[in-house]
Amino acid sequence: FENIKGQEISKRGLLLAGAGGHNINFSGPPGTGKTMLSKAFREIIPSPNENELLEITAIYSSAGILSSENFARRPFRAPHHSASYSAICGGGGNLNIGEITLAHRGVLFLDEFPEFNRRVIESLRTPLEDGKISLARKNGSVTYPADFILITTMNPCPCGYYQTNIKVCECSNQSILKYKQKISGPILDRIDMFISVDQIATSDLISDSKTNIGGKSLSIIYREKIEKAREIQIKRQGFLNSKIPSSKINEYIKLDEKAKKLLEQASQKLNLSARVIHKILKLSRTIADLENSKEIKQEHLLEALQYRKQE
């Protein structure tokens, strides 16, 4: 994780994603490190607890792919965008387990997100909301667990260079619009953070410097912060902030007066839906937990608002 040059905002986003179980989207031109950042997430996410380990082991045993390589580790599933609906979501004649379930208690990484089949993209709605997926066929039906952190990447356009200073974009306005419309509003509403990954300066790229504080690598520092934040959440509510139900928002998420006024102004100005407001509040709660703050302050809410998608 510490070998990634620059991209401090992206690293901060991954820290928040790990701490509160939030979904994240990286957008930017090719070659800026979106995929590398996403894969490095494995280095900072804590190991599964005993109950989670039992669930993961049961799933992988049922799928017939349990091995020493994936035992006692959180899953990190990265299916290719050409994979079929049944391969990703599960199903077929025997109602097989798909990538969505294999990512349970871990990470589902969808690189080049808009290139996936539209049916696959839309099928993420229920798992992202309920943590499970139901499959039905003529010979029966089954519900599989599917509680994961979603990490997605995408380019600004099909060629990848729209509004960048790297190359001239060769895409038509129609193709750019069609590319963006593959990700529907309901799916975007279920993603907590949208982070732009820009090209870094050559001087930063060739630098030999590595982040090492007090003899600890950045990966270890981030993992310890995530573990501490998760302990706070489990003690307070029994689950991660991303899983706080709408009915419990007011119970677990307390804003100070300045933060309340800011949220009212932002919701009116940006015309935020109720689901998006709840996403912002949950993310703000995670930011506050990383600072061991019982109340959500204005600066916590401001940071959470900055991660929302801006057209």
Salt bridges, closest charged atoms under 4 A:
GLU8 OE2 - LYS11 NZ 3.95
GLU52 OE1 - ARG74 NH2 2.78
GLU55 OE1 - HIS104 NE2 2.73
GLU55 OE1 - ARG105 NE 2.80
GLU99 OE1 - ARG77 NE 2.64
GLU122 OE2 - ARG118 NE 3.49
GLU122 OE1 - ARG125 NH2 2.80
GLU129 OE1 - ARG190 NE 3.28
GLU129 OE1 - ARG275 NE 3.63
ASP147 OD2 - ARG105 NH1 3.22
ASP147 OD1 - LYS243 NZ 2.76
ASP192 OD2 - HIS22 ND1 3.36
ASP192 OD1 - LYS279 NZ 3.74
GLU224 OE1 - LYS216 NZ 2.96
GLU251 OE1 - LYS248 NZ 3.44
GLU257 OE2 - LYS260 NZ 3.58
ASP289 OD2 - ARG236 NH2 2.89
ASP289 OD1 - ARG285 NH2 3.02
GLU291 OE1 - HIS300 NE2 2.88
GLU303 OE2 - ARG12 NE 2.81
GLU311 OE2 - LYS309 NZ 3.93
